[in-house]
């Protein structure tokens, strides 16, 4: 339903995955940077969730044509990690 644009379903999906983003931030970011930029990273990463909802394929099939469901968390995992690293690189460049 979220993929079809139902606001309530979209908001619920986003709220369910904010803890996942927080977990990835805690896993990837050193504590000093987490204290300074954790909220900024989290708030910007929420937009990734909105973007990924629209491109998420509920009917994914492997190369042989077999139905292979992919959890939304697995689908967003690498993109969220990449965003965190890109954000920290940008901050590092600005500070130097």
N, C-alpha and C positions, 0 to 999 in steps of 0.2 A: 504494500500500500504506500510505503514511503517513496518508492521509486516512481509511483504514479502521481506524486505530488500532494498526497494527503498530509497536511501540516501537522496534525496530531501524531500520526505515525512517524513522520520524520523527526519531530521533536523528541518523541520517546526513544527512537533509535539513537539519536545524538546523545541524549542523557545517559543511556545505557553504556555508551562507549567513552564517555569522558574519563571514567576511572581507568580505562585501558590506556588512554593518552597519558594520564598522570603516571601510571605504572612505567610506561616507556620513557617518560621524562626522568623519573627517578632512576631508571636503569642506565640511561645514556649520559646524563649530565652530572658533572662534578658538583658537589654541594655548594661551593661559592657561586657558581653560575646559576645553579638551581634557585638559590635564594634571591639573586638579582633579577633573573630573567624567566623564572618558572611560570609566572602568571602570564607573561607576554607570549611565551611559547604555547601555553595551553589555549589561550584565547585565539591565537592565529591558527592553531591546529584544528580547531572546531570547524573552520571553513573547509578544511580538507575533507572532513566527514561529509559535509553537505555536497561537495563536489563528487566524492566517491559513491554516494548514494545513487546519483544519476547514471553512473557508469557501471554499477554492480550488475553482474550477469547472474540472475537466479537460475538459469537453465544451462549452466556451463557443461560442456561435454569435452572429453579428452580427444586425442587425435583419432582414436578408434571409434568415436561416436558414442561412447558410454557416458551416461549421465554421471557427473562427478560434482556434487555440491561442495561449495567453498564457503566457509563461515565468513561473515563480514569482517570479523576481527583479523582473520588471516589475510583477507583482501586488502585491508588498510595498513597492515603492520609495516611493510617495507616503506610505504609512502610516508608514514608518520616518522619513522626513524630517519629517513632521508631529509625530511623537513627539519627535524631537530638539529641534525648535523649542519645543514645549510644555514640555519638561523645562527648557530654558534660560530660558524665561519664568518658570517657577515658581521656579527658583533665584534669578533676578534679583529677583523680588518678595520672597523671603525675606531676601535680603541687604540690601534697602533698608528 
